[in-house]
Amino acid sequence: SGGEREFVAHLARAAVAVGCDALFFEVHDEPEKALCDGPNQLRLAEFPAFLDSLIRLDRAARPVS
């Protein structure tokens, strides 16, 4: 994301849509107060819903076997 949090969701969705099997996220309850990498971190309270959306996308993007 280059330190720009607003791109994290877009990049993660793109990766999942093309079949990426693993993602790494930095999360924090208050990213603005994080000692390092705050601009790259997602808010902890929002992460479960975001992760659920990625799981749904992954299931939709994978071929049915």
PyMOL Python script that loads the backbone (N, CA, C, O; Angstrom):
from pymol import cmd

cmd.read_pdbstr("""\
ATOM      1  N   SER A   1       0.810  -1.197   0.000  1.00  0.00           N
ATOM      2  CA  SER A   1       0.000   0.000   0.000  1.00  0.00           C
ATOM      3  C   SER A   1       0.852   1.258   0.000  1.00  0.00           C
ATOM      4  O   SER A   1       0.324   2.356  -0.176  1.00  0.00           O
ATOM      5  N   GLY A   2       2.151   1.124   0.193  1.00  0.00           N
ATOM      6  CA  GLY A   2       3.016   2.289   0.186  1.00  0.00           C
ATOM      7  C   GLY A   2       2.734   3.267   1.310  1.00  0.00           C
ATOM      8  O   GLY A   2       2.997   4.462   1.177  1.00  0.00           O
ATOM      9  N   GLY A   3       2.205   2.774   2.405  1.00  0.00           N
ATOM     10  CA  GLY A   3       1.902   3.640   3.525  1.00  0.00           C
ATOM     11  C   GLY A   3       0.595   4.397   3.378  1.00  0.00           C
ATOM     12  O   GLY A   3       0.337   5.351   4.112  1.00  0.00           O
ATOM     13  N   GLU A   4      -0.222   3.976   2.440  1.00  0.00           N
ATOM     14  CA  GLU A   4      -1.505   4.637   2.226  1.00  0.00           C
ATOM     15  C   GLU A   4      -2.619   3.628   2.461  1.00  0.00           C
ATOM     16  O   GLU A   4      -2.956   2.828   1.589  1.00  0.00           O
ATOM     17  N   ARG A   5      -3.181   3.688   3.665  1.00  0.00           N
ATOM     18  CA  ARG A   5      -4.174   2.721   4.128  1.00  0.00           C
ATOM     19  C   ARG A   5      -5.348   2.548   3.176  1.00  0.00           C
ATOM     20  O   ARG A   5      -5.907   1.455   3.084  1.00  0.00           O
ATOM     21  N   GLU A   6      -5.729   3.591   2.477  1.00  0.00           N
ATOM     22  CA  GLU A   6      -6.908   3.490   1.603  1.00  0.00           C
ATOM     23  C   GLU A   6      -6.720   2.506   0.456  1.00  0.00           C
ATOM     24  O   GLU A   6      -7.699   2.113  -0.179  1.00  0.00           O
ATOM     25  N   PHE A   7      -5.484   2.098   0.175  1.00  0.00           N
ATOM     26  CA  PHE A   7      -5.243   1.143  -0.904  1.00  0.00           C
ATOM     27  C   PHE A   7      -5.227  -0.309  -0.428  1.00  0.00           C
ATOM     28  O   PHE A   7      -5.280  -1.223  -1.251  1.00  0.00           O
ATOM     29  N   VAL A   8      -5.156  -0.534   0.869  1.00  0.00           N
ATOM     30  CA  VAL A   8      -5.042  -1.897   1.401  1.00  0.00           C
ATOM     31  C   VAL A   8      -6.195  -2.777   0.943  1.00  0.00           C
ATOM     32  O   VAL A   8      -5.963  -3.882   0.454  1.00  0.00           O
ATOM     33  N   ALA A   9      -7.416  -2.319   1.087  1.00  0.00           N
ATOM     34  CA  ALA A   9      -8.581  -3.132   0.721  1.00  0.00           C
ATOM     35  C   ALA A   9      -8.585  -3.451  -0.773  1.00  0.00           C
ATOM     36  O   ALA A   9      -8.874  -4.581  -1.165  1.00  0.00           O
ATOM     37  N   HIS A  10      -8.270  -2.476  -1.596  1.00  0.00           N
ATOM     38  CA  HIS A  10      -8.262  -2.690  -3.041  1.00  0.00           C
ATOM     39  C   HIS A  10      -7.195  -3.718  -3.442  1.00  0.00           C
ATOM     40  O   HIS A  10      -7.453  -4.612  -4.248  1.00  0.00           O
ATOM     41  N   LEU A  11      -6.013  -3.579  -2.877  1.00  0.00           N
ATOM     42  CA  LEU A  11      -4.929  -4.511  -3.193  1.00  0.00           C
ATOM     43  C   LEU A  11      -5.242  -5.919  -2.696  1.00  0.00           C
ATOM     44  O   LEU A  11      -4.964  -6.899  -3.388  1.00  0.00           O
ATOM     45  N   ALA A  12      -5.813  -6.021  -1.517  1.00  0.00           N
ATOM     46  CA  ALA A  12      -6.154  -7.341  -0.968  1.00  0.00           C
ATOM     47  C   ALA A  12      -7.230  -8.012  -1.817  1.00  0.00           C
ATOM     48  O   ALA A  12      -7.128  -9.202  -2.113  1.00  0.00           O
ATOM     49  N   ARG A  13      -8.250  -7.267  -2.206  1.00  0.00           N
ATOM     50  CA  ARG A  13      -9.310  -7.849  -3.041  1.00  0.00           C
ATOM     51  C   ARG A  13      -8.764  -8.289  -4.390  1.00  0.00           C
ATOM     52  O   ARG A  13      -9.139  -9.347  -4.894  1.00  0.00           O
ATOM     53  N   ALA A  14      -7.890  -7.495  -4.975  1.00  0.00           N
ATOM     54  CA  ALA A  14      -7.288  -7.869  -6.256  1.00  0.00           C
ATOM     55  C   ALA A  14      -6.473  -9.149  -6.116  1.00  0.00           C
ATOM     56  O   ALA A  14      -6.541 -10.025  -6.978  1.00  0.00           O
ATOM     57  N   ALA A  15      -5.712  -9.261  -5.048  1.00  0.00           N
ATOM     58  CA  ALA A  15      -4.895 -10.453  -4.826  1.00  0.00           C
ATOM     59  C   ALA A  15      -5.777 -11.694  -4.662  1.00  0.00           C
ATOM     60  O   ALA A  15      -5.494 -12.742  -5.242  1.00  0.00           O
ATOM     61  N   VAL A  16      -6.826 -11.573  -3.885  1.00  0.00           N
ATOM     62  CA  VAL A  16      -7.732 -12.706  -3.669  1.00  0.00           C
ATOM     63  C   VAL A  16      -8.435 -13.075  -4.977  1.00  0.00           C
ATOM     64  O   VAL A  16      -8.599 -14.256  -5.281  1.00  0.00           O
ATOM     65  N   ALA A  17      -8.842 -12.087  -5.734  1.00  0.00           N
ATOM     66  CA  ALA A  17      -9.573 -12.346  -6.979  1.00  0.00           C
ATOM     67  C   ALA A  17      -8.741 -13.108  -7.998  1.00  0.00           C
ATOM     68  O   ALA A  17      -9.293 -13.849  -8.812  1.00  0.00           O
ATOM     69  N   VAL A  18      -7.421 -12.938  -7.969  1.00  0.00           N
ATOM     70  CA  VAL A  18      -6.574 -13.653  -8.928  1.00  0.00           C
ATOM     71  C   VAL A  18      -5.995 -14.938  -8.349  1.00  0.00           C
ATOM     72  O   VAL A  18      -5.168 -15.588  -8.987  1.00  0.00           O
ATOM     73  N   GLY A  19      -6.430 -15.312  -7.129  1.00  0.00           N
ATOM     74  CA  GLY A  19      -6.067 -16.615  -6.591  1.00  0.00           C
ATOM     75  C   GLY A  19      -4.978 -16.653  -5.543  1.00  0.00           C
ATOM     76  O   GLY A  19      -4.462 -17.728  -5.240  1.00  0.00           O
ATOM     77  N   CYS A  20      -4.617 -15.532  -4.988  1.00  0.00           N
ATOM     78  CA  CYS A  20      -3.605 -15.518  -3.931  1.00  0.00           C
ATOM     79  C   CYS A  20      -4.084 -16.389  -2.759  1.00  0.00           C
ATOM     80  O   CYS A  20      -5.244 -16.309  -2.354  1.00  0.00           O
ATOM     81  N   ASP A  21      -3.194 -17.208  -2.228  1.00  0.00           N
ATOM     82  CA  ASP A  21      -3.559 -18.128  -1.153  1.00  0.00           C
ATOM     83  C   ASP A  21      -3.276 -17.596   0.247  1.00  0.00           C
ATOM     84  O   ASP A  21      -3.769 -18.155   1.226  1.00  0.00           O
ATOM     85  N   ALA A  22      -2.494 -16.531   0.359  1.00  0.00           N
ATOM     86  CA  ALA A  22      -2.156 -16.010   1.682  1.00  0.00           C
ATOM     87  C   ALA A  22      -2.005 -14.491   1.616  1.00  0.00           C
ATOM     88  O   ALA A  22      -1.539 -13.937   0.620  1.00  0.00           O
ATOM     89  N   LEU A  23      -2.403 -13.846   2.682  1.00  0.00           N
ATOM     90  CA  LEU A  23      -2.272 -12.404   2.801  1.00  0.00           C
ATOM     91  C   LEU A  23      -1.702 -12.087   4.173  1.00  0.00           C
ATOM     92  O   LEU A  23      -1.898 -12.848   5.121  1.00  0.00           O
ATOM     93  N   PHE A  24      -1.001 -10.976   4.282  1.00  0.00           N
ATOM     94  CA  PHE A  24      -0.458 -10.511   5.556  1.00  0.00           C
ATOM     95  C   PHE A  24      -1.005  -9.115   5.815  1.00  0.00           C
ATOM     96  O   PHE A  24      -0.909  -8.238   4.956  1.00  0.00           O
ATOM     97  N   PHE A  25      -1.573  -8.908   6.982  1.00  0.00           N
ATOM     98  CA  PHE A  25      -2.109  -7.606   7.348  1.00  0.00           C
ATOM     99  C   PHE A  25      -1.523  -7.164   8.677  1.00  0.00           C
ATOM    100  O   PHE A  25      -1.263  -7.978   9.562  1.00  0.00           O
ATOM    101  N   GLU A  26      -1.325  -5.880   8.798  1.00  0.00           N
ATOM    102  CA  GLU A  26      -0.983  -5.300  10.081  1.00  0.00           C
ATOM    103  C   GLU A  26      -2.246  -4.615  10.588  1.00  0.00           C
ATOM    104  O   GLU A  26      -2.841  -3.803   9.880  1.00  0.00           O
ATOM    105  N   VAL A  27      -2.653  -4.938  11.799  1.00  0.00           N
ATOM    106  CA  VAL A  27      -3.848  -4.341  12.390  1.00  0.00           C
ATOM    107  C   VAL A  27      -3.499  -3.767  13.760  1.00  0.00           C
ATOM    108  O   VAL A  27      -2.569  -4.223  14.425  1.00  0.00           O
ATOM    109  N   HIS A  28      -4.255  -2.773  14.157  1.00  0.00           N
ATOM    110  CA  HIS A  28      -4.005  -2.100  15.431  1.00  0.00           C
ATOM    111  C   HIS A  28      -5.321  -1.468  15.873  1.00  0.00           C
ATOM    112  O   HIS A  28      -6.128  -1.051  15.042  1.00  0.00           O
ATOM    113  N   ASP A  29      -5.528  -1.401  17.169  1.00  0.00           N
ATOM    114  CA  ASP A  29      -6.757  -0.779  17.636  1.00  0.00           C
ATOM    115  C   ASP A  29      -6.771   0.724  17.366  1.00  0.00           C
ATOM    116  O   ASP A  29      -7.846   1.305  17.208  1.00  0.00           O
ATOM    117  N   GLU A  30      -5.615   1.361  17.309  1.00  0.00           N
ATOM    118  CA  GLU A  30      -5.502   2.779  16.965  1.00  0.00           C
ATOM    119  C   GLU A  30      -4.270   2.980  16.080  1.00  0.00           C
ATOM    120  O   GLU A  30      -3.213   3.370  16.577  1.00  0.00           O
ATOM    121  N   PRO A  31      -4.391   2.719  14.775  1.00  0.00           N
ATOM    122  CA  PRO A  31      -3.224   2.815  13.892  1.00  0.00           C
ATOM    123  C   PRO A  31      -2.500   4.156  13.967  1.00  0.00           C
ATOM    124  O   PRO A  31      -1.283   4.210  13.792  1.00  0.00           O
ATOM    125  N   GLU A  32      -3.226   5.225  14.222  1.00  0.00           N
ATOM    126  CA  GLU A  32      -2.607   6.541  14.299  1.00  0.00           C
ATOM    127  C   GLU A  32      -1.630   6.650  15.465  1.00  0.00           C
ATOM    128  O   GLU A  32      -0.744   7.505  15.460  1.00  0.00           O
ATOM    129  N   LYS A  33      -1.791   5.789  16.460  1.00  0.00           N
ATOM    130  CA  LYS A  33      -0.923   5.813  17.637  1.00  0.00           C
ATOM    131  C   LYS A  33       0.100   4.675  17.634  1.00  0.00           C
ATOM    132  O   LYS A  33       0.864   4.530  18.589  1.00  0.00           O
ATOM    133  N   ALA A  34       0.121   3.872  16.577  1.00  0.00           N
ATOM    134  CA  ALA A  34       1.053   2.746  16.509  1.00  0.00           C
ATOM    135  C   ALA A  34       2.494   3.256  16.510  1.00  0.00           C
ATOM    136  O   ALA A  34       2.795   4.301  15.935  1.00  0.00           O
ATOM    137  N   LEU A  35       3.367   2.510  17.157  1.00  0.00           N
ATOM    138  CA  LEU A  35       4.774   2.919  17.240  1.00  0.00           C
ATOM    139  C   LEU A  35       5.497   2.789  15.904  1.00  0.00           C
ATOM    140  O   LEU A  35       6.474   3.495  15.654  1.00  0.00           O
ATOM    141  N   CYS A  36       5.024   1.896  15.053  1.00  0.00           N
ATOM    142  CA  CYS A  36       5.614   1.805  13.719  1.00  0.00           C
ATOM    143  C   CYS A  36       4.554   1.309  12.732  1.00  0.00           C
ATOM    144  O   CYS A  36       3.611   0.615  13.113  1.00  0.00           O
ATOM    145  N   ASP A  37       4.721   1.670  11.486  1.00  0.00           N
ATOM    146  CA  ASP A  37       3.856   1.236  10.385  1.00  0.00           C
ATOM    147  C   ASP A  37       2.391   1.614  10.536  1.00  0.00           C
ATOM    148  O   ASP A  37       1.536   0.978   9.920  1.00  0.00           O
ATOM    149  N   GLY A  38       2.080   2.600  11.314  1.00  0.00           N
ATOM    150  CA  GLY A  38       0.694   3.020  11.498  1.00  0.00           C
ATOM    151  C   GLY A  38      -0.047   3.300  10.206  1.00  0.00           C
ATOM    152  O   GLY A  38      -1.198   2.884  10.070  1.00  0.00           O
ATOM    153  N   PRO A  39       0.573   3.998   9.236  1.00  0.00           N
ATOM    154  CA  PRO A  39      -0.139   4.296   7.992  1.00  0.00           C
ATOM    155  C   PRO A  39      -0.515   3.056   7.177  1.00  0.00           C
ATOM    156  O   PRO A  39      -1.401   3.122   6.325  1.00  0.00           O
ATOM    157  N   ASN A  40       0.150   1.930   7.431  1.00  0.00           N
ATOM    158  CA  ASN A  40      -0.144   0.692   6.713  1.00  0.00           C
ATOM    159  C   ASN A  40      -1.169  -0.177   7.421  1.00  0.00           C
ATOM    160  O   ASN A  40      -1.651  -1.152   6.845  1.00  0.00           O
ATOM    161  N   GLN A  41      -1.507   0.153   8.641  1.00  0.00           N
ATOM    162  CA  GLN A  41      -2.323  -0.731   9.464  1.00  0.00           C
ATOM    163  C   GLN A  41      -3.814  -0.476   9.301  1.00  0.00           C
ATOM    164  O   GLN A  41      -4.266   0.652   9.103  1.00  0.00           O
ATOM    165  N   LEU A  42      -4.551  -1.566   9.391  1.00  0.00           N
ATOM    166  CA  LEU A  42      -6.006  -1.489   9.374  1.00  0.00           C
ATOM    167  C   LEU A  42      -6.508  -1.393  10.811  1.00  0.00           C
ATOM    168  O   LEU A  42      -5.833  -1.816  11.750  1.00  0.00           O
ATOM    169  N   ARG A  43      -7.673  -0.846  10.961  1.00  0.00           N
ATOM    170  CA  ARG A  43      -8.263  -0.745  12.304  1.00  0.00           C
ATOM    171  C   ARG A  43      -8.786  -2.123  12.737  1.00  0.00           C
ATOM    172  O   ARG A  43      -9.522  -2.781  12.002  1.00  0.00           O
ATOM    173  N   LEU A  44      -8.400  -2.529  13.915  1.00  0.00           N
ATOM    174  CA  LEU A  44      -8.759  -3.843  14.438  1.00  0.00           C
ATOM    175  C   LEU A  44     -10.269  -4.058  14.458  1.00  0.00           C
ATOM    176  O   LEU A  44     -10.739  -5.145  14.124  1.00  0.00           O
ATOM    177  N   ALA A  45     -11.024  -3.055  14.838  1.00  0.00           N
ATOM    178  CA  ALA A  45     -12.484  -3.199  14.932  1.00  0.00           C
ATOM    179  C   ALA A  45     -13.122  -3.478  13.573  1.00  0.00           C
ATOM    180  O   ALA A  45     -14.178  -4.108  13.506  1.00  0.00           O
ATOM    181  N   GLU A  46     -12.498  -3.021  12.498  1.00  0.00           N
ATOM    182  CA  GLU A  46     -13.051  -3.205  11.153  1.00  0.00           C
ATOM    183  C   GLU A  46     -12.540  -4.473  10.480  1.00  0.00           C
ATOM    184  O   GLU A  46     -13.072  -4.889   9.451  1.00  0.00           O
ATOM    185  N   PHE A  47     -11.515  -5.085  11.052  1.00  0.00           N
ATOM    186  CA  PHE A  47     -10.864  -6.212  10.386  1.00  0.00           C
ATOM    187  C   PHE A  47     -11.739  -7.456  10.219  1.00  0.00           C
ATOM    188  O   PHE A  47     -11.712  -8.048   9.140  1.00  0.00           O
ATOM    189  N   PRO A  48     -12.511  -7.888  11.216  1.00  0.00           N
ATOM    190  CA  PRO A  48     -13.323  -9.106  11.025  1.00  0.00           C
ATOM    191  C   PRO A  48     -14.281  -9.006   9.836  1.00  0.00           C
ATOM    192  O   PRO A  48     -14.390  -9.957   9.061  1.00  0.00           O
ATOM    193  N   ALA A  49     -14.964  -7.900   9.678  1.00  0.00           N
ATOM    194  CA  ALA A  49     -15.890  -7.744   8.543  1.00  0.00           C
ATOM    195  C   ALA A  49     -15.129  -7.722   7.230  1.00  0.00           C
ATOM    196  O   ALA A  49     -15.584  -8.292   6.238  1.00  0.00           O
ATOM    197  N   PHE A  50     -13.973  -7.067   7.215  1.00  0.00           N
ATOM    198  CA  PHE A  50     -13.150  -7.030   6.003  1.00  0.00           C
ATOM    199  C   PHE A  50     -12.674  -8.432   5.642  1.00  0.00           C
ATOM    200  O   PHE A  50     -12.718  -8.822   4.475  1.00  0.00           O
ATOM    201  N   LEU A  51     -12.224  -9.184   6.627  1.00  0.00           N
ATOM    202  CA  LEU A  51     -11.764 -10.545   6.383  1.00  0.00           C
ATOM    203  C   LEU A  51     -12.907 -11.418   5.862  1.00  0.00           C
ATOM    204  O   LEU A  51     -12.701 -12.220   4.950  1.00  0.00           O
ATOM    205  N   ASP A  52     -14.090 -11.275   6.419  1.00  0.00           N
ATOM    206  CA  ASP A  52     -15.252 -12.016   5.920  1.00  0.00           C
ATOM    207  C   ASP A  52     -15.518 -11.700   4.454  1.00  0.00           C
ATOM    208  O   ASP A  52     -15.842 -12.596   3.675  1.00  0.00           O
ATOM    209  N   SER A  53     -15.382 -10.426   4.072  1.00  0.00           N
ATOM    210  CA  SER A  53     -15.612 -10.060   2.662  1.00  0.00           C
ATOM    211  C   SER A  53     -14.568 -10.698   1.756  1.00  0.00           C
ATOM    212  O   SER A  53     -14.878 -11.078   0.627  1.00  0.00           O
ATOM    213  N   LEU A  54     -13.335 -10.819   2.237  1.00  0.00           N
ATOM    214  CA  LEU A  54     -12.289 -11.469   1.431  1.00  0.00           C
ATOM    215  C   LEU A  54     -12.553 -12.967   1.300  1.00  0.00           C
ATOM    216  O   LEU A  54     -12.309 -13.552   0.245  1.00  0.00           O
ATOM    217  N   ILE A  55     -13.041 -13.575   2.351  1.00  0.00           N
ATOM    218  CA  ILE A  55     -13.365 -15.007   2.301  1.00  0.00           C
ATOM    219  C   ILE A  55     -14.493 -15.258   1.298  1.00  0.00           C
ATOM    220  O   ILE A  55     -14.431 -16.213   0.524  1.00  0.00           O
ATOM    221  N   ARG A  56     -15.517 -14.409   1.308  1.00  0.00           N
ATOM    222  CA  ARG A  56     -16.609 -14.558   0.338  1.00  0.00           C
ATOM    223  C   ARG A  56     -16.107 -14.377  -1.095  1.00  0.00           C
ATOM    224  O   ARG A  56     -16.507 -15.112  -1.998  1.00  0.00           O
ATOM    225  N   LEU A  57     -15.237 -13.405  -1.293  1.00  0.00           N
ATOM    226  CA  LEU A  57     -14.659 -13.189  -2.621  1.00  0.00           C
ATOM    227  C   LEU A  57     -13.829 -14.391  -3.050  1.00  0.00           C
ATOM    228  O   LEU A  57     -13.906 -14.818  -4.202  1.00  0.00           O
ATOM    229  N   ASP A  58     -13.045 -14.932  -2.143  1.00  0.00           N
ATOM    230  CA  ASP A  58     -12.223 -16.097  -2.459  1.00  0.00           C
ATOM    231  C   ASP A  58     -13.095 -17.281  -2.881  1.00  0.00           C
ATOM    232  O   ASP A  58     -12.788 -17.967  -3.855  1.00  0.00           O
ATOM    233  N   ARG A  59     -14.160 -17.511  -2.159  1.00  0.00           N
ATOM    234  CA  ARG A  59     -15.063 -18.620  -2.492  1.00  0.00           C
ATOM    235  C   ARG A  59     -15.718 -18.419  -3.849  1.00  0.00           C
ATOM    236  O   ARG A  59     -15.910 -19.379  -4.595  1.00  0.00           O
ATOM    237  N   ALA A  60     -16.058 -17.187  -4.170  1.00  0.00           N
ATOM    238  CA  ALA A  60     -16.690 -16.892  -5.463  1.00  0.00           C
ATOM    239  C   ALA A  60     -15.699 -16.981  -6.608  1.00  0.00           C
ATOM    240  O   ALA A  60     -16.079 -17.341  -7.723  1.00  0.00           O
ATOM    241  N   ALA A  61     -14.449 -16.665  -6.361  1.00  0.00           N
ATOM    242  CA  ALA A  61     -13.442 -16.616  -7.425  1.00  0.00           C
ATOM    243  C   ALA A  61     -12.845 -17.971  -7.748  1.00  0.00           C
ATOM    244  O   ALA A  61     -12.320 -18.171  -8.843  1.00  0.00           O
ATOM    245  N   ARG A  62     -12.916 -18.890  -6.825  1.00  0.00           N
ATOM    246  CA  ARG A  62     -12.301 -20.222  -7.045  1.00  0.00           C
ATOM    247  C   ARG A  62     -13.216 -21.087  -7.905  1.00  0.00           C
ATOM    248  O   ARG A  62     -14.440 -21.019  -7.799  1.00  0.00           O
ATOM    249  N   PRO A  63     -12.600 -21.899  -8.754  1.00  0.00           N
ATOM    250  CA  PRO A  63     -13.407 -22.809  -9.565  1.00  0.00           C
ATOM    251  C   PRO A  63     -14.131 -23.841  -8.706  1.00  0.00           C
ATOM    252  O   PRO A  63     -13.606 -24.289  -7.687  1.00  0.00           O
ATOM    253  N   VAL A  64     -15.314 -24.207  -9.115  1.00  0.00           N
ATOM    254  CA  VAL A  64     -16.085 -25.236  -8.412  1.00  0.00           C
ATOM    255  C   VAL A  64     -15.518 -26.594  -8.806  1.00  0.00           C
ATOM    256  O   VAL A  64     -15.320 -26.876  -9.988  1.00  0.00           O
ATOM    257  N   SER A  65     -15.258 -27.436  -7.802  1.00  0.00           N
ATOM    258  CA  SER A  65     -14.712 -28.767  -8.137  1.00  0.00           C
ATOM    259  C   SER A  65     -15.679 -29.870  -7.780  1.00  0.00           C
ATOM    260  O   SER A  65     -15.381 -31.045  -7.993  1.00  0.00           O
TER     261      SER A  65
END
""", "prot")
cmd.dss("prot")
cmd.show_as("cartoon", "prot")
cmd.util.cbc("prot")
cmd.orient("prot")
